[in-house]
Amino acid sequence: MCLTCVLPLMVSGPAPVFPTTAPEPGWLKEKSGGSITWTGCAGFILDVDGERICFDPYASNPGLRDTLFRPARPDHALVERTFGEVSGIFVGHTHFDHAMDVAPLAKANPGCVVHGSTTTTEICRRQGVPDEQLHPVEDGSRVTIGPFTVEAIASRHGTVPIASRIDVIELRGEGMPKTVFRWPRGQVFAYRVEVGGLSLHLQTSAGIEDAPLARQEPVDVLIACLAARQGTEGYFRRLGEQLRPKVIIPCHHDNFFRPLSEPPRPVARLDWPGFLDDVAQLADAYGTRLVQLPRGVPVAF
């Protein structure tokens, strides 16, 4: 890809779904003395007492022309500036908008470890990340980094008609894919994070694998991908029934072809009113509250 998300990406006009200021203090009653930063697309940084981990770090945002016709060219300086020092990198799947900047960030942080599918670790290896920084995960794998305990949860990618038929699933041949559209999906994971008595579930792709989700306990915060969710029947209903979140934070709802220097714009087919209807149903059933994070701003929790 996210080739299966790319068909619905272009819209014009203002983007009212993206706030520019942080939510009011107290948005999360269970405080852990840390911060969360949405970096755009499905990317997040969690920071507690200076220990920092990130998920699906992606900042390079090549334009549509480069995406279609040229090899991936991560903006190394921008990646380092956006994510800084991290102890661990967790990757949901290997499409370019989740994984293209992982290897540059790992090489800039030689003490950190990349956690993801075997496809993710192999594509990092092909870019010169040493084996000691690569940790393939399986469903149910758990790792502790400082105050964070992270569990990998097997999941699925969202589905978009037509585009999903030509999606690349695994790495082919040797070397790197010729264009970012040829970056393979690999196995897909969601992640659960436990830190300081707080629980977060990161569903950074809008598909669901029922059995792994069914073993999950309720969470304080659900971070949910909005792109391509229409292909997953009962997406928010199923997540809500199992996780019963106190707070929901949307992600992967911005056009990731736009550079971070420009204001975010929504993906087409976002259907923000439909999402608000889903949130209202979660609120009625579980008391779930919608919290929107401004891009690039650390928000205390």
C-alpha positions as CSV (number, residue, x, y, z in Angstrom):
1,M,0.0,0.0,0.0
2,C,-1.3,0.6,1.4
3,L,-2.5,-0.3,-2.1
4,T,-5.8,-1.5,-0.7
5,C,-6.3,2.0,0.8
6,V,-5.1,4.1,-2.0
7,L,-8.1,4.2,-4.3
8,P,-10.1,6.3,-1.8
9,L,-7.4,8.8,-0.9
10,M,-7.9,12.0,-2.8
11,V,-10.3,14.7,-1.5
12,S,-10.2,18.5,-1.5
13,G,-11.4,21.2,0.9
14,P,-11.0,21.8,4.6
15,A,-10.4,19.0,7.1
16,P,-12.6,19.7,10.1
17,V,-12.0,16.2,11.5
18,F,-8.4,17.2,12.6
19,P,-8.1,19.3,15.7
20,T,-5.1,21.7,16.2
21,T,-5.2,21.7,20.0
22,A,-4.8,19.0,22.6
23,P,-7.8,17.6,24.4
24,E,-8.6,19.2,27.8
25,P,-6.7,17.8,30.8
26,G,-8.6,14.9,32.4
27,W,-9.5,13.3,29.0
28,L,-8.3,10.1,30.5
29,K,-9.0,9.7,34.2
30,E,-6.5,6.9,34.7
31,K,-3.2,8.8,34.5
32,S,0.2,7.1,34.0
33,G,2.4,10.2,33.9
34,G,3.2,9.8,30.2
35,S,2.3,11.2,26.8
36,I,0.9,10.0,23.5
37,T,1.6,11.5,20.2
38,W,-0.2,10.8,16.9
39,T,2.4,11.4,14.2
40,G,0.0,11.0,11.3
41,C,-1.4,7.9,9.4
42,A,-1.2,5.0,11.9
43,G,1.9,6.3,13.7
44,F,2.0,6.8,17.5
45,I,4.7,7.5,20.1
46,L,4.2,6.5,23.7
47,D,6.5,8.2,26.3
48,V,6.6,7.4,30.0
49,D,9.5,8.9,32.1
50,G,11.6,9.3,29.0
51,E,11.2,5.7,27.8
52,R,9.8,5.9,24.3
53,I,8.3,3.3,22.0
54,C,6.5,3.9,18.7
55,F,4.1,2.2,16.4
56,D,4.0,2.3,12.6
57,P,6.4,5.2,12.4
58,Y,5.9,7.0,9.0
59,A,6.7,10.6,8.2
60,S,8.2,10.7,4.7
61,N,4.8,10.8,2.9
62,P,5.9,10.7,-0.7
63,G,3.6,12.4,-3.2
64,L,1.4,10.5,-5.5
65,R,3.7,10.7,-8.5
66,D,6.7,9.3,-6.4
67,T,4.4,6.7,-4.9
68,L,3.3,5.4,-8.3
69,F,6.6,5.5,-10.3
70,R,9.6,5.7,-8.1
71,P,11.4,3.6,-5.5
72,A,10.8,4.5,-1.8
73,R,13.1,7.4,-0.6
74,P,12.6,7.9,3.1
75,D,13.4,11.4,4.3
76,H,15.9,10.3,6.9
77,A,16.2,13.8,8.6
78,L,12.5,14.1,8.8
79,V,12.1,10.6,10.3
80,E,14.7,11.3,13.0
81,R,13.2,14.7,13.7
82,T,9.7,13.3,14.0
83,F,10.4,10.3,16.2
84,G,13.7,11.0,17.9
85,E,15.1,8.4,20.3
86,V,13.0,5.3,20.7
87,S,13.6,2.0,22.5
88,G,11.2,-0.1,20.5
89,I,9.4,0.0,17.2
90,F,6.3,-2.0,16.6
91,V,4.9,-2.5,13.1
92,G,1.4,-3.5,12.3
93,H,2.1,-4.7,8.7
94,T,4.6,-3.9,6.0
95,H,2.8,-1.7,3.5
96,F,4.9,1.5,2.9
97,D,2.6,3.8,4.9
98,H,3.3,1.7,8.0
99,A,6.9,0.4,7.4
100,M,8.8,2.6,4.9
101,D,10.5,4.7,7.6
102,V,11.2,1.8,10.1
103,A,14.7,0.9,8.9
104,P,15.9,4.5,8.9
105,L,14.6,5.0,12.4
106,A,16.1,1.8,13.6
107,K,19.5,2.6,12.2
108,A,19.3,6.1,13.8
109,N,18.6,4.3,17.2
110,P,21.0,1.3,17.3
111,G,19.8,0.3,20.7
112,C,16.2,-0.1,19.7
113,V,14.5,-3.3,18.4
114,V,12.0,-3.6,15.6
115,H,9.1,-5.9,16.4
116,G,6.8,-7.1,13.5
117,S,6.1,-9.9,11.1
118,T,8.9,-11.9,9.4
119,T,8.1,-9.8,6.3
120,T,8.8,-6.7,8.3
121,T,12.0,-7.9,9.8
122,E,13.2,-9.2,6.4
123,I,12.6,-5.9,4.6
124,C,14.5,-4.1,7.4
125,R,17.3,-6.6,7.1
126,R,17.5,-5.9,3.4
127,Q,18.0,-2.2,4.3
128,G,21.0,-2.9,6.6
129,V,19.3,-3.2,10.0
130,P,21.4,-5.8,11.9
131,D,19.8,-9.0,13.2
132,E,20.2,-8.0,16.8
133,Q,17.7,-5.2,16.2
134,L,15.1,-7.4,14.6
135,H,12.5,-9.4,16.6
136,P,9.8,-11.3,14.6
137,V,6.5,-11.6,16.5
138,E,3.7,-14.1,16.5
139,D,0.2,-13.9,17.7
140,G,0.3,-13.7,21.5
141,S,4.0,-12.6,21.7
142,R,4.7,-10.3,24.6
143,V,7.7,-8.1,25.2
144,T,8.5,-5.7,28.0
145,I,10.4,-2.4,27.3
146,G,10.8,-0.3,30.4
147,P,7.3,0.4,31.8
148,F,5.6,-0.9,28.7
149,T,4.4,-4.5,28.1
150,V,3.2,-5.0,24.5
151,E,1.3,-8.0,23.2
152,A,1.0,-8.8,19.5
153,I,-2.5,-9.7,18.3
154,A,-3.0,-11.4,14.9
155,S,-5.3,-9.3,12.8
156,R,-6.3,-8.5,9.2
157,H,-6.0,-5.6,6.8
158,G,-9.0,-3.6,5.8
159,T,-10.5,-4.4,2.4
160,V,-11.1,-2.1,-0.6
161,P,-12.7,-3.6,-3.7
162,I,-10.5,-4.1,-6.8
163,A,-7.3,-2.8,-5.2
164,S,-7.1,-5.7,-2.7
165,R,-6.9,-8.1,-5.7
166,I,-3.6,-6.8,-6.8
167,D,-2.1,-6.3,-3.3
168,V,1.4,-7.8,-2.8
169,I,1.3,-10.1,0.2
170,E,4.9,-11.3,0.6
171,L,8.4,-10.2,-0.5
172,R,9.4,-11.3,-3.9
173,G,12.9,-12.0,-5.2
174,E,15.9,-10.1,-3.8
175,G,16.5,-6.5,-2.9
176,M,13.9,-3.9,-2.3
177,P,10.5,-3.4,-4.0
178,K,10.8,-1.2,-7.1
179,T,8.1,1.2,-6.0
180,V,6.3,1.8,-2.7
181,F,3.2,0.2,-4.2
182,R,5.1,-3.1,-4.3
183,W,5.8,-3.1,-0.6
184,P,4.2,-6.3,0.7
185,R,1.6,-6.5,3.4
186,G,2.9,-9.5,5.3
187,Q,1.1,-10.7,8.4
188,V,-1.0,-8.1,10.1
189,F,-0.9,-7.4,13.8
190,A,-2.8,-5.2,16.3
191,Y,-1.0,-4.5,19.6
192,R,-2.1,-4.2,23.2
193,V,0.0,-2.0,25.5
194,E,-0.1,-2.1,29.3
195,V,1.6,0.7,31.2
196,G,1.2,2.0,34.7
197,G,-2.2,0.3,35.1
198,L,-3.4,1.8,31.8
199,S,-4.3,-0.4,28.7
200,L,-4.4,0.6,25.1
201,H,-5.3,-1.4,22.0
202,L,-3.9,-0.2,18.7
203,Q,-6.0,-1.5,15.8
204,T,-3.9,0.2,13.0
205,S,-5.5,-1.7,10.2
206,A,-9.3,-2.0,9.8
207,G,-9.6,-5.7,9.7
208,I,-10.4,-8.2,12.5
209,E,-9.2,-11.7,13.2
210,D,-11.9,-13.0,15.5
211,A,-10.1,-15.6,17.7
212,P,-7.2,-13.4,18.7
213,L,-9.5,-10.5,19.4
214,A,-11.7,-12.8,21.5
215,R,-9.0,-13.4,24.1
216,Q,-8.6,-9.6,24.8
217,E,-9.8,-8.0,28.0
218,P,-11.5,-4.6,28.0
219,V,-9.2,-1.6,27.5
220,D,-9.0,2.0,28.6
221,V,-8.2,3.3,25.1
222,L,-9.0,1.9,21.7
223,I,-6.9,3.5,18.9
224,A,-8.7,2.5,15.7
225,C,-7.9,2.8,12.0
226,L,-10.7,4.4,9.9
227,A,-9.3,3.8,6.4
228,A,-10.9,0.9,4.5
229,R,-13.1,0.0,7.5
230,Q,-16.2,-0.3,5.2
231,G,-15.0,-3.8,4.1
232,T,-15.1,-5.2,7.6
233,E,-18.6,-6.1,8.6
234,G,-19.6,-4.7,12.0
235,Y,-16.1,-3.3,12.5
236,F,-16.8,-1.0,15.5
237,R,-19.5,-3.1,16.9
238,R,-17.2,-6.1,17.1
239,L,-14.3,-4.1,18.6
240,G,-16.7,-2.5,21.1
241,E,-18.3,-5.8,22.2
242,Q,-14.9,-7.3,23.0
243,L,-12.9,-4.3,24.2
244,R,-15.5,-2.0,25.8
245,P,-13.2,1.0,25.5
246,K,-13.5,4.1,27.8
247,V,-11.9,6.2,25.1
248,I,-11.6,5.9,21.3
249,I,-9.0,7.7,19.3
250,P,-9.2,7.6,15.5
251,C,-6.2,7.2,13.3
252,H,-5.2,6.4,9.7
253,H,-7.9,8.9,8.6
254,D,-5.5,11.4,6.9
255,N,-4.3,11.5,3.4
256,F,-0.8,10.2,3.7
257,F,0.4,11.5,0.4
258,R,0.4,15.0,1.9
259,P,3.7,16.1,3.5
260,L,3.7,16.7,7.3
261,S,4.5,20.4,6.6
262,E,0.9,20.8,5.3
263,P,-2.3,20.6,7.3
264,P,-3.8,17.1,7.3
265,R,-6.7,16.3,5.0
266,P,-9.1,13.3,5.3
267,V,-9.1,10.3,3.1
268,A,-12.0,10.1,0.7
269,R,-14.7,7.6,1.8
270,L,-13.7,8.5,5.3
271,D,-17.5,9.0,6.1
272,W,-16.9,11.0,9.3
273,P,-20.6,11.2,10.1
274,G,-20.8,7.5,9.9
275,F,-17.9,7.2,12.3
276,L,-19.6,9.6,14.7
277,D,-22.7,7.4,14.5
278,D,-20.6,4.4,15.4
279,V,-19.0,6.3,18.3
280,A,-22.5,7.3,19.6
281,Q,-23.5,3.6,19.7
282,L,-20.3,2.8,21.6
283,A,-21.1,5.6,24.0
284,D,-24.6,4.3,24.6
285,A,-23.4,0.8,25.2
286,Y,-20.1,1.3,27.1
287,G,-19.8,5.0,27.9
288,T,-17.0,5.3,25.3
289,R,-15.8,8.9,24.7
290,L,-14.3,10.2,21.4
291,V,-10.9,11.9,21.8
292,Q,-9.2,13.4,18.8
293,L,-5.4,14.1,18.9
294,P,-3.7,16.9,17.0
295,R,-1.0,15.6,14.8
296,G,2.5,15.9,16.1
297,V,1.6,17.2,19.6
298,P,2.4,15.1,22.7
299,V,-0.7,14.8,24.8
300,A,-0.4,13.9,28.5
301,F,-2.1,10.8,29.8
